[in-house]
Amino acid sequence: MTPAGQPAATHEEPNPRLNPLRSAPNLLTLTRICLAPFLVAAILDGRFGLSFGLFVAAGLTDALDGTMARVLKQRSMLGHYLDPVADKLLLSTLFLVLLHKGLMPVTVTVLVFGRDVGILLVSALLYAAVGRREFRPSIFGKANTLAQIGAVTAVLLYQLTTAYWVAVCRTVALDATVVLTVVSGLHYAWVASRRTGASTAAK
C-alpha cells in the first residue's frame, strides 16, 4: 500500500496510448478495492481467519501492481491516482470496522482519520490558492502507512492467536501508528506552509 496514501513519485511518464482500464496494474488495484466489502463482511461476522487472508491478499495486489507497472511499462495517470485512493479506502474502512468491533483503540482511529481529513483540507486549500495538485510522500508518511498496515495486521492476527509475540507486535504497531500519525501530519503541514509561502512570494 502506497505510503501516506499519496501518489508515489515516478520517473517515467505515463503511457498516453495505454488503455488504463485494461492495464494489469490497474486491474490489480481495482481488485483491491473490490476486496474491501468482503473484508469488512468477514470482520463483522467474526471470521478473522478469512479476514486476515483477504488482507494479506490485498497487500499482495498492492505490491504487485507497482512492480508490474514498472516491468510492463504500463504506468497511467489513472493508476497514479487510483492506487493511493484504493489504499486509503481499504485502511480507513478497516480502522472504522475494527473500532466498531472494539478491536481498534478509539485514540488511534481518531488520530488516523483526523490526519487524513486535515491533509485533504490542506490539499484543497493549496490547490485553490496556488494550483498545486500533488505532493511527494515524505519518509514520515511512508513510515506512517507501514505502521498502519502493521497495526491492522497485528490486530487481526491477535484474534487468531494471543501468543506473546503477537501481543507485543500489536502494542508496538499501535504505538508507532500514534507517533507517526502525529509526526507525519505536522511534517505535512510544515511542508505545505512552506510551499504556500514560496508560491505567494513568487507572485
Secondary structure as GFF3:
##gff-version 3
##sequence-region A 1 203
A	DSSP	three_ten_helix	3	5	.	.	.	ID=ss1
A	DSSP	alpha_helix	24	44	.	.	.	ID=ss2
A	DSSP	alpha_helix	48	71	.	.	.	ID=ss3
A	DSSP	alpha_helix	77	100	.	.	.	ID=ss4
A	DSSP	alpha_helix	106	130	.	.	.	ID=ss5
A	DSSP	alpha_helix	139	158	.	.	.	ID=ss6
A	DSSP	alpha_helix	164	202	.	.	.	ID=ss7
###
